[in-house]
Amino acid sequence: MSNYVIAFWNLENLFAPEGFADREPWLEKAVGKDLEGWSKELFERKVEQLAHIIARMNDGAGPDLLGVCEVEHRFCLDALTAALATRLPTRRYDVVHVDSSHDRRGIDTAFIFDSARLSVDRAKVFSYFVMRRTGTRDITQATFRTTAGNEFVALCNHWPSRSGGPANESAGFRMTAGETLGYWHERIREERGDALPVIAMGDLNDDPHDMSLTIHAQATRERDDVENATSARFFNLTWNILRQSVVDSAGNPRTLYGSLYFQGNGNSFDQILVSRPFLTGRSPLRVLEGTMRLEAYPEMVSTSKNEGPIRFGLPKGNPAKNVDRDGFSDHFPVSVTIEEVE
């Protein structure tokens, strides 16, 4: 019997340094002002901070599979895996990445995985673009195989933001993203059969109760509804972590009410969804439901009840004012453990 820890983290604007030679001209025009002062030293510090947290996951062994978003370029992922290699020398992290030229800020979704424990079929890596008038966000799909030969499909999501407020037209964009995820979940079942486990993760920019999840992505908190479904449905594990007790960076006990905070309120935008085969025993891979958690380590938890993670930030022309070198991201990672019965 083997266990696999699967996690997701929004890395918050992991851009290559200012003046990066491989940055496309259109992207330089879009983000160049925000990156003024984003030096090679600051970039490397940010990568080290992210690697520090990733290496703490799974009791200090690091995750077996990590979905990420808000990454500009493969260069950034290579820098991160190199930093992880110094902390976790027994890991052999590799990357699944599809470069997106569709998002207006050039940020991508990707996977980092331990190639000693998981292999990936590069011919079965797909990227789906969620169309909207002002830009797109992508969903990256990959099929992974364990060393025992069992396959599962993983989909890494970054849904359109709430710019302008959740009640305005931006909600429709996330409903479209939910429909896109739900559509491809059904296509996977049609092409590969309904016994193949599917896990979807990401920053969905909506809470588990929003229509983009419950109606459009067909993601529910009712486990038996998914176990008994004949269509493509997801069990949303995120309902289990709407509140979590932690210790903050000053060593004080604190309760978190989401994976990120905005205007003093917690939101559970970072979610993990699993399909029926992960629940019913039809596959050798089974989700351990009680292991779903926020990866909120004391050094990254703000002491303010109105804030969640301690951000690293972007300089936006003034590194001294806008960057916290001891910060990490504006999101906490989330994780779950998958059990493989051999």
N, C-alpha and C positions, 0 to 999 in steps of 0.2 A: 504494500500500500504506500502510495506517495501523495504528498500534498504540494500544491502549487499556489503561491501567493500572487494574485493578480491585482494591480493597482492602477489608479489614474491620477494625473496631476496636471492642472493648468499652471504652466511655468511662468506666466505673466510676462509677456513681452521679452522673450529670449531672442533678442536681436544680436547679430554680429556687430562688432565695433564700428564706430563712425569711420567712414571712408572705406568700408569693406569692398575689396576689389571686384567681387563677384555679384555685388548687389545690382540688380537691373535698374536702368535709368528711370523707368516709371515708378519703381518703388523708392528710389532715392528721392524723387520729387515728392512722393506721398509722405514719407516718414523722416526725411533728412533733418528737418528742424527739431523734431523730438529727440533725435540722436546726437545733437550737438553736445559734446562733452562726454559721450558714451565711449570712453577710452578702452583700449585693450586691457588695461589693468582693471577697470570696473567690470568689463565683461567677464574676465577670468575670476574675479571675486564672486560675481553672481553665480557662475558655474560651480565654484567650490561650495557655495552655500547650498545650492540645490543638491549637489552630490552628497553633502553631509546628511541631509534629511533622507534621501533615497537609501543611503547605506544604513540608516537606522531601522528601516522597515524590516519586517519578518525577523524580529529579534536579532537585528544586526547582520543578517545574511543578505539583505536586499531582496526586492521582489523578483519573481521569475519572469513576469511580464508586466511592463509598465506602459500604459497609454499616456500620451502627452499631447498638449495643444499649446498654441501661441508660441510656436517655434518658427523662426524666419527661414532657416536654411539648413541643409544637411551638415554644413560646417559646425553649427551650434550643437547638433546631436553628437557629432564626432568628438567635440570638445568635452561634452558631458560624459560620454562613455569612457573617454580617456581618464577623466577625473575619478570616475567610479572604479576603474581598474586599479588605481593606487589604493583605494580603500577596501576593495573586495577582490583580492587577487585570484580567488578561486572561481570567480564568475567569468564568463566569456560573453559579455554583452555585445549584441549586434543590433542593427537598426532596420526597421521597415519605414520607408518615407516616400511619399509622392509629393513632389514640389507643386505647389498651387500658384498659378498666376491669376487666379480669379478673385481671391479676397483682396479688398482694396488696401489692406495693410500687409499683404504678403505672408500672413501667418498660417502655419500648417498644423495638421494632426499627424501623429506618428506613433510607432511602437518601439520600445527598447525591450529586448528579450535575451535571456540567457541561452545561447546557442548550444550549450552543453546539455540543456534539459529540454529545449524546444527547438524544433526545426520549422521552417516556413516554406511553403510552396510559392516561389516568386511569381509563377504564372497565374496564381490565384490571388493576387493583390490588386484591389480595385479602389478607385477614388470616385466618390459621387459628390457632385456639386449642387448645393441647395441654392437655387436661383432666387435673387431678389433684385429690386431696381438699383440699390445702392452698393451692391457687392454680393459676394457669396461666402459661404463657409463650407468646408468639405467634411465628408465622412470617409475614413480610410478603413477598408475591409481586408483582413488577412486570414488565411487558414493555417493554423498551427498544429503540429503533431508532437505528441509526447514521446519520450524514449521508449515507452511501451507500445507505441503505434496507434494511440487513440487521438483522433482529430477533434478540433473545435474551431468555430469561426468567431473572430473578434472584430467588433466594429468600434472604432474610435471617433467620437463626435465632438464637434464644437458648433453649437447652434447659434443663429443670429442673436446679437445683443439686444438689450432692452433700451437702447438709445431713444430718448424721448418719453420713456415710461412704458410699463407693461400693458397698460390698458389701451394704448393707441395702436396704430397699424403695425407696430413691430411684433405684436402677438401673432399676427397672421403669418409672418415669416417663420416663426418657430413651429406653428402648426404645419407649415409646409415641410419643415425639417422632420417633424414627427411622422408625417405621411411618407417621406422619403425613407426613413428608417424602417417603418412598418412595411412598406412595399418591398424593400430588399430582404427583409426577414422572410416574407412569404416566398420570394423568388428562390432564396437559399433552400427553403423546405421543398420547393418543387423540383429543384435541380439535384439536390443531394439527399433528399428524404427527410422525414420528420424526426428521425432518431439522432441527427447530428446536433450536438449542443451549440448554442449561439449565445455569446455574451456581448452586450453593448455597454459602453462606458463613455463618459464625457462630461464636459461643461455644457449643460443644456439650456442655461439661462432662463429656466423655468423651474418651479418647485414640483415635487411629485404629484401634487393634486391638480396641476394645471392641465387644460384640455389638450395641449400639445402632447402630453404624456398619456393621459388616461384614455383619450378618444383616438388621437391620430397615431401614436406609436403603439397603442394597445398595451400599455404597461399598467399593471394593477398591484395593489397591496394584498390582494386576496390570492393566496397560494393555491387553494383548491380550484379557483376559477381557471388558473393556468394549467394545472394538472389535468383537468377534465376537458380542456378546450380542444376543438378539432381544427382550429385555425391558428395562425401565427400570433401568439400573445407572449408578453414578457411579464415575469414576476419582478417587481421593483424592490430591490433590497434596501433602498435608501430610506424607506419608511422606518427602518429599525434604528436609524441614527439621527432622528430629528432633534435629539438632545443627547449630549454626551458629557460626562464629568471628566475634567482634565486638571492639570496643574499649569498655571501660567508662568511666564518668564521670571517672575519674582518669587516663585515657589508657593503661591497661594492657590487653594482649590477654586475651580471655576467651572461653570456649566456653559457649554457651547450649544447654540441653537442653529447650527448650519455650517456649511463648508466655506462660506464667505459672509462678510457683513457689508451692508450698504446703508448709509444714513442711520446707523445705530441698530439696524435690524438684521438678524441672521436669515440667510436663505440656503436651501439645500439644492443648489444648482448642479453640484458634482455628484453624479449618480452612476450606479451599476445595475444593469438589468440582465436577467438570465431567462433562457427559454425553457420549455417543459422538460427536455431530456436531462437538464442539470438537476431536476427535482424528483423525477419519478423512478430513477434506477434503470431506465431503458438504455442509458449509456454508462460506461465504467467511470465517467467523470460526474461528480456530484458536488453541488455547492454546499458548503457548511454555513448555513444561513446566519448563525449566531456570531460568525467571525467578521461580518461587515462592520467597518469602523472608520472613523476619521483618524488619519495619521497626524495627530496634533501633539507634537513633542513640546515640552515646556519652553525651550528657547525660541520657538516660533509663535507662541501664543501671547497676544497683547494682554497687558494688565487692565486695560479698559473694558468695561462690560459692554461698551458700544462698538467695540472693534473685535475682529477675530484674528486672522494671521497678521504677523508683522511683515509688511511689504518691503521689498528691495527698491522698487520704483525705477523710473527712467529719469534721466537728468533734465530733459526739456530745456536745455541751455544753461541749467544751473545745478551741477552735481551736488554742491554743498548743501543746497536747500531741498532738493527733490529726491535724493538717493539716501537710503539707510543701508550702509555697508553691512550691518548686522541683520538685515532683513532677508526675506526669502521670496514670497509670492503673496498675492492677495487672495489666494485660495489655499485651503488645506487639501492634501491628497486624501483619497479614499481607497480602501482595499477590501478584499475578500479572499478567503481560502477555498480552493477547489480540491476535493479529495479524489484520488484515482484508485479504484478498486481493481487490482490486477487479477 
